[in-house]
């Protein structure tokens, strides 16, 4: 069947579904999306988004999915209502994340995996924060295949490392810094500000002590000069 593109086709910016079913899922979506944005902040050709509808096929608005987070290399940053692949140099997002909630169903996740496999995703990560359960898939010549050992896995595209502790997932940037929430980032920034202020105060105290020492030395020099002048006035050579 041939689809005519002459008439205007509507591509909704929303699928009517909530971004998250609970606060835990929402927190993880935000954590991953925002830290990925920080990671690639200096690279203008890396686009990061959260809960954005991706339309891979022009003229087929029913073919769509909204990953919890996606990363598209080779695409400029900027605002979008949706990710229409034909308007993005036909570049599919290379990396996607899904954060599971108790409401996710196996059949639903199976459809998403097939979608990502069919439309060119290179890395697909699924995390269940309620169970602290992480799975990943990466593209091979045969399509998306499971990552057999996900512990300490480093994403080929992102360079981030995945570590499952006993209670949670830890994500680390290529430089070893952990993914942090905005609250944690703000707290650390405040701690750094306080440390910098303490260092400034210590430096100021050292400067004042050095000034006082110089003043005392100058006072001693002046006293010595006055004493020497008094001795010379009495006919006494202060050098002897």
C-alpha positions in Angstrom: 0.0 0.0 0.0 1.4 3.4 -1.0 0.9 6.2 1.5 0.4 9.7 0.1 2.3 12.4 1.9 0.5 15.2 0.0 -1.9 15.8 2.9 -0.7 17.1 6.2 -0.1 14.3 8.7 -0.4 15.0 12.4 2.4 13.8 14.7 1.3 14.4 18.3 3.8 15.6 20.8 2.2 13.6 23.5 0.9 10.0 23.7 -1.3 10.9 26.7 0.7 8.7 29.0 2.4 10.1 32.2 6.1 10.4 32.3 6.3 8.2 35.4 3.9 6.2 37.6 5.6 7.0 40.9 8.2 9.2 42.5 10.9 6.6 42.4 10.6 6.1 38.6 10.4 9.8 38.0 13.6 10.4 40.1 15.5 7.9 38.1 14.4 9.2 34.8 15.4 12.7 35.8 18.7 11.6 37.2 19.8 9.8 34.1 18.5 12.4 31.6 20.0 15.4 33.4 23.3 13.8 34.1 23.6 12.8 30.4 22.9 16.4 29.5 25.7 17.5 31.9 28.0 14.8 30.5 27.6 16.1 26.9 27.0 19.8 27.7 30.1 20.9 25.8 29.3 18.8 22.7 26.8 20.7 20.5 26.1 17.7 18.3 24.8 15.4 21.0 21.0 15.7 21.7 19.6 14.3 25.0 15.9 14.1 25.8 13.6 12.5 28.3 10.1 11.1 27.6 10.2 12.5 24.0 8.1 10.8 21.3 10.3 9.3 18.6 8.8 8.9 15.1 11.1 6.8 12.9 9.0 6.6 9.8 7.7 9.6 7.9 4.0 9.3 7.1 3.4 6.7 9.9 2.5 8.6 13.1 1.2 5.4 14.7 4.8 4.0 14.7 6.3 5.8 17.7 7.7 5.3 21.2 8.8 7.6 24.0 11.9 6.3 25.7 12.4 7.5 29.2 15.8 8.9 28.1 17.4 9.0 24.7 20.8 10.1 23.3 21.3 11.0 19.6 24.8 11.6 18.5 25.2 13.7 15.4 22.2 15.9 16.2 22.2 19.4 17.5 20.9 20.4 20.8 17.7 22.4 20.9 14.0 22.2 21.7 11.7 19.7 20.0 8.1 18.6 20.4 9.1 15.2 19.1 12.0 13.4 17.4 11.0 13.0 13.8 13.8 10.9 12.4 13.5 12.1 8.8 14.0 15.7 10.0 17.2 14.6 11.9 19.3 13.4 9.0 17.5 10.1 9.4 19.7 9.5 12.5 18.1 7.2 15.0 18.8 7.7 18.7 21.8 5.4 19.4 21.2 4.9 23.1 17.9 4.6 25.0 16.9 4.0 28.7 13.7 2.6 30.2 13.0 2.9 33.9 10.5 0.3 35.0 7.6 0.7 37.4 5.4 -1.9 38.9 2.9 -1.1 36.2 5.1 -2.2 33.3 4.1 -5.4 31.6 6.3 -8.0 30.0 4.4 -7.8 26.7 4.8 -4.0 26.6 8.5 -4.2 27.2 8.8 -6.9 24.6 7.2 -4.5 22.0 9.6 -1.7 23.0 12.6 -4.0 22.6 11.4 -5.1 19.2 10.9 -1.4 18.2 14.4 -0.5 19.3 15.8 -3.5 17.5 13.9 -2.7 14.3 14.8 1.0 14.2 18.5 1.0 14.8 19.1 1.6 18.5 22.7 0.6 19.4 22.4 0.4 23.2 19.3 -0.2 25.3 19.3 -0.2 29.1 16.4 -1.2 31.3 16.5 -0.6 35.0 13.9 -1.6 37.6 14.6 0.5 40.7 12.1 -1.4 42.9 14.1 -4.6 42.4 17.5 -3.0 41.7 17.5 -5.0 38.5 19.5 -3.9 35.4 19.5 -5.3 32.0 21.2 -4.1 28.8 21.4 -4.9 25.2 23.8 -3.8 22.5 23.7 -4.1 18.7 25.6 -6.9 16.9 25.4 -8.0 13.3 22.3 -10.1 14.4 20.6 -7.1 16.1 20.2 -6.2 19.7 21.6 -8.9 22.0 21.8 -9.1 25.8 24.9 -7.9 27.6 25.9 -11.0 29.4 27.9 -9.3 32.2 26.3 -5.9 33.1 28.2 -5.4 36.3 30.9 -2.8 35.7 29.8 -2.6 32.1 31.0 0.6 30.2 28.8 1.9 27.5 30.7 2.1 24.2 28.7 5.2 23.1 28.4 7.1 26.4 31.5 6.0 28.2 29.6 5.7 31.5 30.0 2.7 33.8 27.2 0.8 35.4 27.7 -0.6 38.9 25.0 -2.5 40.8 25.5 -2.3 44.6 23.5 -4.2 47.1 20.7 -1.7 47.1 20.9 0.5 44.0 22.4 1.3 40.6 25.4 3.6 40.5 26.4 5.3 37.3 29.9 6.9 36.8 31.1 9.3 34.2 34.2 8.5 32.1 36.2 10.7 34.6 35.0 8.6 37.5 32.5 11.1 38.9 29.2 9.6 39.9 25.8 10.6 38.6 24.2 12.9 41.2 20.8 14.4 41.7 20.4 18.2 41.5 20.0 18.2 45.3 23.3 16.3 45.7 25.0 18.6 43.1 23.7 21.7 45.0 24.8 20.3 48.3 28.3 19.5 46.9 28.5 22.9 45.3 27.6 24.5 48.7 30.2 22.4 50.4 32.8 23.5 47.9 31.7 27.1 48.4 32.1 26.8 52.1 35.5 25.2 51.7 36.6 27.9 49.3 35.4 30.5 51.8 37.3 28.8 54.7 40.4 28.8 52.5 39.9 32.5 51.7 39.5 33.2 55.4 42.6 31.2 56.3 44.6 33.0 53.6 43.3 36.4 54.9 44.4 35.4 58.4 47.8 34.4 57.2 48.1 37.7 55.3 47.1 39.6 58.5 49.6 37.6 60.6 52.4 38.3 58.0 51.4 42.0 58.1 51.6 42.1 61.9 54.9 40.3 61.8 56.2 42.9 59.3 54.9 45.7 61.5 56.6 44.3 64.6 59.8 43.9 62.6 59.6 47.5 61.5 58.9 48.7 65.0 61.9 46.8 66.3 64.0 48.3 63.5 62.8 51.8 64.3 63.5 51.2 68.1 67.0 50.0 67.2 67.6 53.0 65.1 66.4 55.4 67.9 68.6 53.6 70.4 71.6 53.8 68.1 71.0 57.5 67.6 70.8 58.1 71.3 74.0 56.2 71.9 75.8 58.2 69.2 74.5 61.4 70.8 76.2 60.3 74.0 79.4 59.6 72.1 79.0 55.9 72.2 79.5 53.9 69.0 76.6 51.4 68.9 78.6 49.1 66.6 81.2 48.4 69.4 
